Amino acid sequence: MTDNKRLGELIAILKSKKRIRNQKEFSELLDANPNVVSRYATGIETLTERFADIVCQVFTEVNKDWLLFGTEPILKYAIQGKVLITEDRNYLECKKCLELAEKLQGKSDELLELHKKNEKIYEEKEELRRTIDRIYAENPQIPRPHLNGKSKAG
């Protein structure tokens, strides 16, 4: 086991900041296998630079150097209300940086909203699939259509 559990720490931070609800959502936002994320988060496997890049593309506030090497700060910036919080004084004083950070936060919020809608649609689709399966099971005389356009008699 490696001693790098920073991804697990990051997930906890993102949860505390209400950026994600849980590790599963974190995995989904990264389009990553939850088992891989778990192995990185617990330090069983060493986080790769490629994976760190993906994390930093989705969560733009994350400091890649911290994620890979433990170099502070953890977050390059955070937005609380209309205030940009950062340890980098030059970044804080740059109005353009604040505007861009707010836009990024807005896009992240938009992405989370879309993700929630997608999750709801997926759940509805699964419910419809179960209903259709139940109807066909209750009515074996109805031929079940297949993707190739031909139907298969029950």
Backbone torsions as a table, in degrees:
resi	resn	phi	psi	omega
1	MET	NA	142.0	177.8
2	THR	-90.3	167.4	178.6
3	ASP	-95.0	8.6	-178.5
4	ASN	-90.1	100.0	177.9
5	LYS	-117.2	23.7	-176.2
6	ARG	-65.0	-31.3	178.8
7	LEU	-63.4	-40.4	176.2
8	GLY	-61.7	-40.6	177.1
9	GLU	-64.4	-41.4	178.8
10	LEU	-62.1	-43.7	179.1
11	ILE	-59.0	-42.6	178.1
12	ALA	-62.3	-40.6	178.9
13	ILE	-64.7	-46.5	-179.4
14	LEU	-63.6	-35.3	175.7
15	LYS	-66.3	-43.2	-179.1
16	SER	-65.3	-27.8	178.9
17	LYS	-91.6	7.1	178.7
18	LYS	61.6	27.8	176.8
19	ARG	-82.5	-29.9	176.2
20	ILE	-139.7	159.3	177.4
21	ARG	-90.8	-35.2	-175.1
22	ASN	-162.4	178.2	-178.3
23	GLN	-66.4	-32.6	177.9
24	LYS	-61.8	-45.8	179.2
25	GLU	-63.8	-39.5	176.6
26	PHE	-56.6	-47.8	179.7
27	SER	-60.7	-44.0	-179.0
28	GLU	-64.1	-42.2	179.9
29	LEU	-63.4	-31.3	178.6
30	LEU	-87.0	-7.3	-174.2
31	ASP	57.0	45.6	-175.8
32	ALA	-117.8	152.5	176.1
33	ASN	-65.1	124.3	-179.4
34	PRO	-57.4	-32.1	178.7
35	ASN	-67.4	-38.1	177.1
36	VAL	-64.9	-46.0	179.0
37	VAL	-58.8	-42.9	179.9
38	SER	-61.3	-42.8	-179.7
39	ARG	-65.2	-38.2	176.1
40	TYR	-68.7	-43.9	-175.2
41	ALA	-65.1	-33.0	-178.9
42	THR	-91.8	-5.6	178.7
43	GLY	84.1	8.5	177.9
44	ILE	-64.8	-38.8	175.8
45	GLU	-121.0	150.3	178.1
46	THR	-78.4	132.0	179.4
47	LEU	-61.8	132.3	179.4
48	THR	-88.0	157.1	178.3
49	GLU	-64.4	-36.3	179.4
50	ARG	-61.5	-43.9	179.0
51	PHE	-67.0	-39.8	177.3
52	ALA	-59.9	-39.2	177.3
53	ASP	-60.3	-43.0	-179.7
54	ILE	-63.8	-45.4	178.8
55	VAL	-56.8	-45.8	-176.5
56	CYS	-73.0	-22.6	174.2
57	GLN	-73.2	-38.5	-179.2
58	VAL	-80.4	-43.7	179.9
59	PHE	-111.3	84.7	-170.4
60	THR	-64.7	-17.7	-179.5
61	GLU	-79.0	-11.8	-176.3
62	VAL	-76.8	133.9	177.8
63	ASN	-84.1	112.1	-177.3
64	LYS	-60.7	-37.5	179.3
65	ASP	-62.9	-36.5	176.8
66	TRP	-67.6	-44.5	-177.1
67	LEU	-58.8	-41.9	-177.2
68	LEU	-86.8	-38.4	-169.8
69	PHE	-123.1	-8.2	-178.8
70	GLY	85.6	11.4	179.9
71	THR	-75.3	119.8	-179.1
72	GLU	-68.5	157.1	-0.8
73	PRO	-82.8	164.1	179.0
74	ILE	-69.8	-49.2	179.8
75	LEU	-110.2	136.7	177.5
76	LYS	-69.8	-33.0	178.9
77	TYR	-161.7	163.3	172.2
78	ALA	-145.9	150.2	179.5
79	ILE	-114.3	124.5	175.7
80	GLN	-123.4	108.0	-172.9
81	GLY	67.3	-122.6	178.5
82	LYS	-107.4	13.2	-175.7
83	VAL	-106.4	129.2	176.9
84	LEU	-87.3	122.5	179.7
85	ILE	-105.3	123.8	179.5
86	THR	-154.6	156.5	175.2
87	GLU	-89.7	-10.1	-179.2
88	ASP	-92.3	105.9	-176.0
89	ARG	-59.3	-41.0	179.9
90	ASN	-62.0	-38.6	-179.4
91	TYR	-66.7	-40.9	-178.9
92	LEU	-63.4	-36.6	-175.7
93	GLU	-81.0	-8.4	-177.5
94	CYS	-90.0	109.4	-178.5
95	LYS	-61.8	-39.0	179.5
96	LYS	-61.8	-39.2	178.3
97	CYS	-62.3	-41.0	178.4
98	LEU	-62.8	-44.5	179.2
99	GLU	-61.0	-44.5	179.6
100	LEU	-65.6	-40.5	179.3
101	ALA	-62.6	-40.2	178.2
102	GLU	-64.6	-40.1	177.7
103	LYS	-63.4	-43.7	179.0
104	LEU	-61.9	-42.5	179.0
105	GLN	-61.9	-41.5	177.9
106	GLY	-60.9	-42.3	179.2
107	LYS	-66.5	-39.0	178.3
108	SER	-63.4	-43.0	177.9
109	ASP	-62.6	-40.9	178.8
110	GLU	-63.0	-42.0	178.2
111	LEU	-62.3	-42.7	178.7
112	LEU	-63.6	-40.4	178.1
113	GLU	-62.4	-45.0	178.7
114	LEU	-63.5	-38.9	178.7
115	HIS	-61.8	-42.6	179.4
116	LYS	-64.2	-41.4	177.9
117	LYS	-63.6	-42.3	178.9
118	ASN	-62.1	-41.6	179.0
119	GLU	-62.0	-41.9	179.5
120	LYS	-64.6	-43.6	178.7
121	ILE	-61.5	-42.0	178.8
122	TYR	-61.3	-43.6	178.8
123	GLU	-62.6	-41.5	178.1
124	GLU	-64.0	-40.6	178.8
125	LYS	-62.7	-42.9	178.8
126	GLU	-63.9	-40.0	177.9
127	GLU	-63.4	-42.9	176.8
128	LEU	-62.3	-41.6	178.7
129	ARG	-61.4	-42.7	178.2
130	ARG	-63.8	-40.3	179.1
131	THR	-63.8	-45.5	178.8
132	ILE	-62.0	-45.0	177.8
133	ASP	-58.8	-41.8	179.7
134	ARG	-64.3	-43.4	179.9
135	ILE	-61.8	-45.1	178.4
136	TYR	-65.4	-35.8	178.6
137	ALA	-66.8	-37.5	-179.8
138	GLU	-77.8	-19.1	-177.0
139	ASN	-130.0	72.0	-175.9
140	PRO	-63.7	-15.9	179.3
141	GLN	-73.1	-17.6	179.4
142	ILE	-82.6	122.0	178.9
143	PRO	-69.9	138.3	-178.5
144	ARG	-90.9	121.8	179.8
145	PRO	-70.4	153.5	177.1
146	HIS	-120.3	165.4	-176.0
147	LEU	-60.9	-28.7	-178.7
148	ASN	-78.7	3.1	176.1
149	GLY	92.4	-13.9	178.2
150	LYS	-91.1	149.0	177.7
151	SER	-104.0	152.8	-179.3
152	LYS	-114.2	122.7	179.7
153	ALA	-67.8	140.5	-177.7
154	GLY	-71.7	NA	NA
